[in-house]
Amino acid sequence: MGQVVRPEPKNAARHVTMQARGDELVLTLGDLWRASTLGVLEPELAALEFATFRRLHIDARQIVPDLAGAWVLRELERRARAAGLEVSYELSRPATLALIDATLADTVDTPSSSPVEPDATSAIRGIGRGVFTMLDHWHRGLAFLGEISRRFGRGIFDRRTWHPISVTRHVHDTGIKAIPIVALIAFLISVIIAYMGAQQLRKFGADIFVVDLVTVGVLREMGVLLTAIIVAGRSGSAFAAEIGAMNLNEEIDALRATGVQPVEVLVLPRCLGLVIALPLLTVIADAVGILGGALLCHVLLDMPLVQYFQRVDESIGDWTFWVGIIKAPVFALLIAIAGTYRGMQVRGSSRELGRLTTVAVVQAIFLVILADALFAVLFMEIDI
Amino acid sequence: MAAVEVNAVEARGIVNRFGTQLVHDQLDLTVQVGEVFGIVGGSGSGKSVLLRTVLGLHRPNAGEVRMFGTELTHLDDRELRALKAGYGVTFQAGALFSSLTVLQNVQLPMLEHLTLSPHALDELAHLKLRLVGLPADAAQKYPAQLSGGMIKRAALARALALDPTLLFLDEPTAGLDPISAAAIDELLLRLRAELGLTIVMITHDLDTIFRNCFRVGVIVDRKLVSDTLDKIVDHPHPWIQSYFHGDRARRFGVHHGT
């Protein structure tokens, strides 16, 4: 029995020895008839020709086939019978073949998995189905948003709805822990803006406007947008994966069965936590961005720091800072909802978990940029 | 079985330690070729760790494990891979790959270890599924769509994919109703008889032990006490006594020894 463990010899002796005896073909089987030798066995048997024979006699006394080996032998039998040969054995047929016969006796037919033939209308039907699936997704997404609002609105004066401990944890995980990366990215981006601006504006001798460029660019747009995109990648994926894994583990069902609404304990705290954390992160990104601009202006344009900050002060309008910061809670809500909603959708397999986590991040970033565009139009209309 | 001197599994002086917690201390395990060996022990006594050690998934702090005479604690990756093609294993929760259909689950080890024509691959996988008693329509289902009993069967079919001579089963009947459990037991006995398998199973199910096992090993005090089934029930150790002679055991008519 031990031979399965050891690697099989590469150049094994022949599994089949042929001998013609009039119209009878005699096969003497030898060596290993096992799953591990099937790669050699199958082609060797496929090469056998039955055409000129009437009877097939098999001597299987030397082999102890396992299931795979017996199956190959049974296939050989079938092929011989199909070619009109009579099959007989020296002494007896190996017992394993009988086991396969018994196992497959009540098999009707292995279900054919032939794909449906594509026809002319299938492309159109595919598009139609896609549209309806998309509409359905939007509908469900809105319903999810509705449920969150309803749960929050109903218990807004109840301290328990706010889940202070849970919210604090999420502010810590999504906010405080994200400070280093957000600060680093804000710094680098403002350096890039300042550098690019300086190169162009220097041609007109308008170096000083680099400061306006950095200040307005970072405060109004870049600070909040980049922070939101980083948070979407960090926390949107974490929300989806966390809740998705809980779903696979039946933890969500366990919550429901305990009479606890998953939306209340899993979704709301994450939304609230992120709505608190993202504006704070944005403030940090704004500050670091302006400092990054200061560093570059000082080093590259020899601008005294006092002059830089004076100019910053002049270029900031009444609304410059607030236009950026107002957007943060909205972005936070979009990211949190995309993440938690996709997490709640995970069903069945680990592949779904990966797929929906990806979808959550891509959708969160898309929604953030879409919302930013809408804000831009809105702010232009109301002239701030 | 033929008189083969070498044992299917032989573990000597196994020591497993996690931090300060000593799980196994100089534990010995012998499984003879062709037998059904049951491993029993209280929760947290290290049954699964022992199984993982024997499978080569966990390296013990001390001791050696031989499978059909091959010492496996110092094998390199390639040798270990060849060894792993020689045994089949099922895990407690099935551990079917959730993104593959049942059929693909059974085919995965075949694709990894064997050279097969697509026809043989399909037919052999279907054969294994039929052998463990799964209906034909289960082949195209995903694990999430299966019932507990079907998952156990599918896991067994995957364990049998490479026609191993040695089968390790971690709680093959846990969580099943008595009728499904009995069906699995019957299936295992049939496979053992017709394919000459050696089976090592971890189980808590007294029914399964009394129906299947030739010999039983009980993990007590970080060691394995093993003997034939009719002798082990009379072992004086208090845990073994209460295990085999507790209320749950009474209905099997086990009598107090000595």
Interface residues (C-beta under 8 A of the other chain):
Chain A: M1 G2 V4 V5 R6 P7 R34 A35 S36 L38 G39 V40 E42 D66 L67 A68 G69 W71 V72 E75 A95 T96 L99 I100 T103 L104 T107 V108 D109 T110 P111 S113 L248 R347 G348 S349 S350 R351 E352
Chain B: M1 V4 V6 A8 V33 G34 M67 F68 G69 T70 A82 L83 A85 G86 S98 S99 M110 H113 L114 T115 L116 S117 A120 D122 E123 L124 H126 L127 K128 R130 L131 A136 D137 A139 Q140 Y142 P143 A144 Q145 L160 L162 D163 P164 T165 E194 L195 G196 T198
